[in-house]
Amino acid sequence: MLNPFAASEDALLFTEQVLVLATIIGSVAALPSFIEFISGVRKRRERIDLSLEDEAVDQLHPRLAGMDDLLRSIEDLVDRARFPQAYQELKIGNEVLIIGPSQSGKKSLAQTLAKSTGMERLVTVYNPRDSDALAKAKSLVGGYKRKKVMLLLPRIDLAYKSSDPEVLTELDALIESTSERQNVLVVATAVSFEPDSDLDNLFGIKLALPGAEVIGVNRRDNPEEVQPEVREMMSEVARFYLAEAKRRGFQVQDMTEDEFCALILNEAMNPAEVEDIVVLCETAALFRRRTNRATELIFTREILDTAIARVVIG
């Protein structure tokens, strides 16, 4: 007599065997894709390792020749990065763009700045077009809460020439999230520079080395008779930031306040540039008093001209 329960058990066992066999076949079929995934992860990590370096600044031995005058001219910027607490009321991002020809010593200058500003770590992203390396750099820099760290981005102009939206988004986020921290100094280098570009707007302070390639023609052509409302708005911005500086004890010397504002308006094209110029004037004046080169917080014509040259290129 047929046992229905035995038949049911045989059918269940057969079904389980089929499922196991199907699982094995599926696993074997998926094995190449899994191996490819693991290989991709490994290659991605290797690529990031090649694009990124985190090293101790005291182990650096940069060779820098012929830039003594430049180093002397940026002593105030060095002092500000070395002793940020003395300049904490001055609101400007800690980012510097070095522009110069290939093999002109931009990287050596950046490493020299790392040593002279008292940085402890140097995080270098050798390929700023690699979004994975940029994301890893952001994580590395963010992990240094108490150590002073320089983030170095060589040939950042290549990233903006490629115009990859993902890379540019990651790059902007990296710079903006790190440059506001007092323990971080962001330095990037570029061979070519275009005024009014995204790169120009991202960096408040620019240092142009001899032979720097500036692309484009005169960046400003906004006569008052064409756009009087823009001129008036910019004038109000200049007066506002000068008033804020005066409130903190800074004074204009050897020129009137109107002349001071007019000189800025002849060069600056937007409110951010106006603010950066005034803050750099404050930085230089405060540095001179800190080093006993002046007894008061004074804006001279020399200080103003230097500030404008650091903000406006082209």
Disulfide bonds with the S-S distance in Angstrom:
none
